[in-house]
Amino acid sequence: MTRGPTSLRSSLFTKYFLALFVAAVVPLLVAGGSEAWFGYRDQRDRLSDLLDSEARLAAFKIQYFLQGISDQLEWMVQLPWSPGADERRRLDGLRLLRQVQPVMSLRLVDGAGRERLFVSRIGLNRVESGDDYSDDPAVIGATAHGAWFGPVIFQGGSEPFMTVAVAGNRSAAGVAIAEVNLKFIWEIISAIHVGRTGEAFVLDAPGRLVAHPDISLVLRADDASARPLQLLRSAIMERPGQAAAGRDTGGTAVMAAMAPIPMVEWSVIVKQPVTEAFGPIYAALWRTGILLVAGTLFAALLAYWLSQRMIGPIHQLEDGVARIGAGQFDHRIRLATGDELERLAGRFNRMAGELAVSQERSQRISRLKRFLAPQVAELIERSGDERVLDGRRVEVVAVFCDLRGFTAFSAQAQPETIIGVLGAYYDAVERVIAMYEATLTSFSGDGIMALVNAPVACPDPAQRAVSMARAMQGCVQALLVEWRAAGHELGFGVGLAMGPATVGRIGSEGRLDYTAVGNVVNLASRLCASAKDREILLDRTVARAVGDTVALTELEARPLKGFARHVPVFAVDTQRHEVPGHSASTAIGDRELRSGASADGGGRLR
């Protein structure tokens, strides 16, 4: 069988496949994407908190380191200066150098700004030099604020130093000034680790590198090398309280947080490489991606399998419906899906069975309608009993009718005209026969034979046959008016006879017809042949059966072929109304037939 267009099936498959695929994949993508996003955000927040806490801890340690130096210097300026050298202060100064390793030198200045003591790790010690330091920024700053922390300087262009000055509680106590080597902050910075490779560094206010785990970067004192770190600090300052992304001196992408050291205006920055900081989330993303790919492949396979399970049965249904539609009512759709499709296939199979029965019934009715009135054929079909068509002997009314002058007409007229006349003639007569529930047994040229009271018995068969003959005359005469106007000299006669006859299906194995055999058939045929235009001739039996209900005229007995004696003949007076008392249904039928015949234009000649 030829199936429908492939594009329609492909489109249906694609629609189901995409619908199932999207239904499975979209939730996976949404779940995976949301999980990745929230995981990234949570990891960033945790990293920001971790870096911030490490930076604050480092800032606290450095501030504690500087505060410790400041406290040590404060012990050196507790008492006022007395005249002359103070050996005790010199010993205290040497002790401070020995205890506080970052202090490289110590200078004590009295209340007048004169140097009274200078001790150093790398220079010569001086006592009572008297040099004036009253204008020194360290003295001025310490005197004004109690403690002063100078800017970072790189001695020799490499090592970072800072001057720390502390003034005594009384102006006479003077000021203690110390040069502090900031390399010792390296120990604090080196101890800070975030993860495996995260580290901290310190920048002063101008952005110079004060402390770094890689001491060589600090000793280099190269502003260009510290430029990436300065940019990193700027990025952090733009987003206070949050970790910022940037690059370190090696160009590595890092996440960093910062904490200030207020007393010296330094910044402690803790950084961690992005690859390490987001390593867990990257691993989770990889796992999620792999799961999404696996889930997508599984969803595609599942969607393909489900689509095939849906489309395959649909193809079978399509093919089965096409076969059934082509008339193969014995075809059955075999589906075992256990769902609605299987039930639908069952319905189609039942429909095919019903169509087969309906077709068989229709064929039987069609065969019956060839010689029975449609009402009779339907009655026999509904009852399912065709034994009424079997041969038997019953009393019937045989009705014969034909056209007068048809032989001469058919010899002269065109074939199309002949066929048109016969078509209209047959339609009119067949309609009358069907209305009176008679049995049409045969068409033969312009001759027609019908039976009343066979195969289905009816009351008053003679009365019904006469009424049917009158209706035939009315319908055909209406057609004759048009045919004669077209120049065709035709007429119509009817003959009826009543008596016993053998009726039943007669014929060969390939063709059967329902007909009647007997003297009554021959008599009706001879009466029809003897009838003139507009005449309806009856035998004595029919005339006696209708009695006074029909206006009849007895004609002279006529010699008829095949009959040894003259046959009494009666004619229905078609010009006079029927005698009152005949059935109302017959009169109504006559009026309907006359109306139908006059309204029927199917056989008119143009």
N, C-alpha and C positions, 0 to 999 in steps of 0.2 A: 504493500500500500504506500501511496505517496503521502508523506507527512507535510505539515505546514511549513512555512518559511523557517529556515534555521535561525535567522536573526531574532525571531520572536522567542524561540527556546533559549538562545544564548542570552538574550536580554533578561529573561526570567531567571536563568541561572545566575547571571551577574547580579541581579537585584537581590536575590536571596543570599548569595555569597557575601556581597558587600554589607548587607544588613546584619548578618550573623557575625561577620568579621569585625565590623565596627562595634557591635554590641559587646564583643569580647575584648577588643583591644583598647577601646576608649577608656573603660574603667581602669585597665592596667596602666595606661599612660597617665591618666589623672592621678591615680594612687601613687605611681612611681615618681611623677613630677612633683606632686605636693610633698611627698616624703623627702625627695632630694632638696627641695627648696627649704622646707622647715628644718631639715637636718643641717643644711648649710648655714641657715640663720642661727640655729642654736649653737652650732660649732663656733661661729664667728663671735657670738655673745660670750661663750665660755672662754674663747681665746682672748677676747678683749678684757674680760675680768682677770684672767691669769696674768696677762702682760701688765695690766695696770697695777695689780697687787705686787708683782715683782719689781716694777719701777718704783713704787712707793717704798718698798722695803729697801731697795738700793739707795734711794734718796735719804731715807732715815739713817742708814748706816754711814753714808758720807757726811751727813750733817752731824751725826754723833762723833765721827772722826774729827771734824773741824772744831766742834764744840769742846772736845777733850783737849785739843791744843790750846784753845782759848782759856779753858779753866786752868791749865798748867801755867800759862803766862800770867794769869790773874794772881797766882800765889807769889809771883816775883814783885808785885807792886802793892804789897799790903801795908808797908811801913814807910814813913817819910825818910828822906835822905839826911844823914848827919855829915858834918864837915870831915874831909879826909877820906882815905880809901876804906872801903867796907869789904873786908876779907870774907865775911859771912855771905854777902851777896854773890861774890865771885864763885864761892863753892856751890851755892844754890844754882847758879847759872850752869856750871859744869855738870852738876847732877841732872839738871833738866835736859841737857844735850845727850847725856847718857841714857836717860829714861824715855825720852820722846825722840825716836829715830827720825821722823820726818823733819824735825827742826834742824836746819843746817847752821844757823847762826842766831845769836841772841844779842840784842842791844838794849841797854837800860838807859833811859833819859829821865833826868830829874824834873821837878816842877818848872824850872826855868828853861827847859829845852836843851840842857847841856848833857852831852854823852858822859855817863859815869862808868859804864862797863860795856865791853864788847867781847864776846866769846864766840868762837867759830870752830867748825870741824875742819875747814880747809884753809882758813886764814890765821893771821896772828891775833892773839888776844890783846886787848887794850884795857887799861884801867885809868880812869880819870883823864881822858883825852881832852875833855872840855869842848869838843866840837859842838857847834850850834845846830840843833835839829828842830828848832821851834817852827820853822816854815815847812817842815817835811809833811807831805799829805798824810802819812801814817799817824804822825803826832797830832795833827789837826783833827783827823777823823776820829781817832780814839778819844781825844779830849772831848769832842763834841758828842759822841754817841756811846762812849764806854768801850766799844769794841769796833775794830775796823778790819775789813777784809779787802785787800787790794786786788787789782786785776791780775790775771794770769800772764806771766812773762816767760819766755823761753830763753834761758841762759845758754849762751853758745849756739843759739838757733835750734836747740833740740829739746833739752829737758825743761819741763814746765815747773815754774816756781810761783809762789804767791806769798805776799807779805801780809802778816797778821799782827795787828797792834791792839793792845789792851791797856786801858788807863786805870789807875788806882782809884779807890773810892774817894780819896782826897787829892787835890791838885798837887800837894807837896810830895805825894808818893811817886809821881811821874808816870812814864809810859814804858811798857815792855813791847819791843818790836822784834818779831821773829821772821826769818826767811824759811818757808816751808817747801820742801820738795814734794811735789804732787805725784811723783811716781809711786808713792806708797798707797795711793788710792787704787792702784792696779790690783792689789790683793783683794780689795772689796769687790771690784768689778769682775775679776776673774772667777770669783766664787759664785757668781750669779749664772745659773743655767736654766734655760727653758727648753724642755725636751732634750733632744740629743745635741742640737747645734745652735739653739737659741742663746743669745748673749746680750750684754748691756754695754753702754758707753756713755760718756759724759761730755757735754758741750757747754762752754761758757756762754755768756750773753752775746758776744759777737759771733759765736758759732765755731770757735776753735776747739779742736779735739783735746780735751783735758785728760780723759782716761779711756782706755780701750783694752780688751783682752790681748789684742796684738799690740804690744808695747812699741813696736817699731813704727806703727802709724802715728803714735803720739810723739815719739822722739824725732820723727821726720819733720814735724811742725809745718806741714804742707797744706796750705788753705785749699788748693785745688783738689787734693785727695779727700778733704772733708766736705766738699761741695755736695755730694750725694746725701751725706748725713744731714746737712743743713736743709736740703729739700725735704728729706724725710720728716724733720722736725716741723717744718712749715705745714706739711700735709696733716700732721697730727694736730697742730694748733688750729687748723680749719675745722676739725671735728673734735672738739674737746670732750673728754670722757669716753671716747671710742677709739678702738684700734684702727689705724690707717695703713693703707697699702703704699709701698714705695720700693726703692732699691737701695742696697747698701753699696759700700765702696767697690765690691766685686761685681756689681751689676745684678746681683741676685734679688729676685722679687721677695720681699719680706712683708710681714705684718708687724707693726710696732705700736707701742704705747709709751707715754712720757709722764714723768712726775717732776715737779720743780723742787729746787733747793733754795728757799727764799733768802737765807742769810747771805748767799754768795751769788744769787741770780744765775745759777747753773740749771741745766736740764739733764736729768737721767732718762735715757731712752733704752727700753728693752725691746729687742726685735727677735723674730723667729722666721725662718724661711717659709714661704707660702706652701711649698711642697710638703714640708713637715707639719706645718700648722693645720693644713686641711688634708693631711694624709688619710686620717680616718674617714672623712667624708668622701674623699676621692675613691677610697677603697669601697665604701658603701655605694657610691654612684656606679662604680664598675660592676659591683654585684647586682645592683638594681638594673643596670643596662643589660647585663647578661640575662637576668631573669625576664626583662621586658622582651628581649629578642627571642628567648625561648618561649615565652608566653605568646608572642606574636606568631611565631611559627606554629605553635600548637593551635592557636586560634584559627590560623589560616587552614590548617589540616582539618580541624573540627568543622569549620564553616564549609569547606569543600565537601567533606563527608556528609554533613547534614543536607547540604544543597543537593548533592547527588541522590541522597535518600528521598528527597522531596521531588526532584525533577524527574528521576527515573520512573516512579509510579505515574507521574503526570504524563510522561511520554507514552507509557502503556495505556493510560486512559485515553489520551489523544488518539493513539493508533486504533484502540478498540472502538471509540466513538466513530472514527472515520469508517471503519469496516461496517459497523452497524448502520451508519448513515448510508453506506453504499448498498445496503440490502442484505448483508451477511448476518441475518438474525440468529444463525446458529453459533456465531462467534461468542466466546466468553472471555472476559478479562480476568486474568489470574493474578491477584495481589494478595500477599500475606503480610501486610505491614502492621496489622492489629490496631489500626487507628481509623480516623475519619476517611482516609483515602480508600482503605479496604471496604468500608461501608458504602462509599460512593461507587466503587467498582461493583459491589453487589447490587446497588440500585440500577446501574446501567445494565447489568446482566438480566435483572428482572424486567427492565424496560424492553430489552431485546426479545425476551420470551413473550412479553405481552404484544410487542410489535409483530412477532411471528404469528401469534394467534390472530391478531387483528388483520394481518395480511391474508392469512388463510381464510378468515371469515369474509374479508372483503372480496377475495377471489370467488368464494362460494356465492356470495350475494350477486356479484357481477354475472356469474354463470346463470343464476336463477333469474336475474333481471332481463336476460336475453329473451325469455319467453313468459315471464310472470310480471305482473304489476309490481312496482317497487314495494307497495304495502304488503303484498303477498310474500314477496321474497324476504322482506324483513321479518314477517311473521314466522316463516319456515326457519329462518336463521336463528331467531330468538328461541324457538321451541327446540331447535336442534334435531328435528325429526323430518327427514326427507322421504319417509316412506309414503307420504302423500303423492310423491311423484312416481311411485311405482305403477306399473300397468294394472288397470282395473276397468271395470265396466260401470259407467255411471250415466245418468241423464244429463245432457249438456245442451246448451244453446250455442250452435255454431254460427258465427257472424263472418260473412265475407263482404269485402268492399273493394272496388277498383274504380279507376278513372275511365270515363267514356271518351273515345277518340284518342287515347294515348298512343296507340300504335302509329296512327298517321302523324301525330305531333312529334313523336320521337324520330320519325323518318325525315322530317323537314327541319326541326330545330337544331341549334348548335348544342354541342355536348355540355357546355357550361350552363345553358338554359335548362336543359333536361335535368342536370344534376341539381340545379337550384329549385326547380319545381318539385322534384321528388323529395328533396330535403325538407322543404316547407310542408309538403303533403304528409310525409311520415311524422314530422314533429307534431302536427295538429292531431292526427289520428292517434298517435301513441299517447299524447297527453289525455285524450278522452278515455282511452282504454284504461290508463293508469288510474284516472279519477273514479271510474266505475268498478275498479278492482277486478277487471277481467284479465284473462291471460292471453298475451300476444304470442302466437305460436310461430308465425313466419311472415317475412316480407318476400314477395316474389314479383319483381318489376313494379307495376302499379297496384298489384293485388295484395291484400292483407287479410290474414285469417286470425280470428280471436275466438276464445272460448269463455263462456260464462257458466259458473257452477263447477269448474274444475281448474286446478286440483283442489281448491278450497270451496266448499259448499257455501251457498248464500241463499237467503230467502227470496222468493219471487224472481227466479232467474230470467223468466221470459219478460217480465215487466222491466227488469234492469237492462236486459239486452235491447229492448225496443227503445228505452230512454237513451241508451248509449248510441244506438243507430241514429236517432233524431239529433243528438248532440254532434255526432260525426258530420251529418249533413249540414248542420249550422256552421260548423267550423270550416269545412271544406268549401261550402258555397261562398263563404266570405272571401276565400282565396281565389275561387273561380272568377269572381267579379274583376279582380285585378288581372288575372291571366287573360281573360277574354278582352279586356281593354288593351292588352298587349298584342292581340291578334291570334291568340291560341284558343281554338275551339275545343274545349274540354268539358266533360261533365262528370257526375259522380253518382254511382248507384250502390245500393246495399241490399244483401240478401240474408235472411235469417231462417234457420230451421232448428227444431227442437226434437230430441229423441235420444235413445241410448247409443253410446259409442264407447269404444275402447280407447282409454287415454293413458298416457305414461311417457316415459323417456324412451325414445326410439332413435337408433343411429348405430354408428360403429364405435369401436373402442376409443378412437381419437376424437370423435365428435358426437355429442348427444343433443337431441332436441326434444322438447316436450310438445306433443301433438295429439291429435285424435284421429281415429280410424273408424269408419262406419258409414252407413247409408245417410245419416243425418249430415255428415260433412259434404258428401256429394250433392245432396239436395240443396244445402245452403249455397254451395258454389254455383249450381245451375241457376238458382234464383237470382244470385248476384249478376250472373252473366245476362240474364233476361231483363234485369232492371234498367230502366232508362234514367236519364239525368233527373236528379231530385227524388227518385223513387226509392222506397224502402219496401221490399217485398218479403212477405212472411208465408210460412206454410200453415196448414190448418192447426197443427199442434200449438204453435205460438199464438195464433189468433184466439184459440179457445182459452189459452192460459191467461191472456191479458184481458179477455172478456170485454166488458163495457168501459174499462178504464182508459182505453185508447181509441180514438176515432179511426175506424178501419173501413176500407172499401173492398168488397169482394169482387175480384176480377174473374174473367172466364178462365176455366181450367186450361192449362197449357201443356203441350207436349214437351217434355224435357229429356235431353239426351241421357240415356242410361236408365230411363224409367218406362215401363211397358204401357202404363196408362197415363192419361192426362192428369196433371197434378193441380189440385185446387190452390189458388194463389190469392193472397190478400195484400192490399197496399195500405200503408199508413198514410192517412190524410195529413200531410205536412202543412196544409194551408189552414187547418182548423186546430183550435186548442184542444188539448186532451180533456177528456170527460172529467168533471170534478170528482174527486174521490181518490185519484192516484196519489202516491206518496209525496208528501211535501219535500222530502229530501231529493226526490228525482227532479222535481220542478226547480228547486234551488240549484241542483247540479247543472241542469240545462242552461239556466241563466248565466251561471259562472262560466260555462264552457263557451257560450256565445260571446260573453264579454271578453274571455281570454282569446278567442279566435279573432275577434275584431281588433283586439289590441295587438296581436302578434304580427309583427312585420318581418319576421325572419325569412319568409319564403316569397316575399314580393319581388316581382321582376322589374328591373330598371331599364 
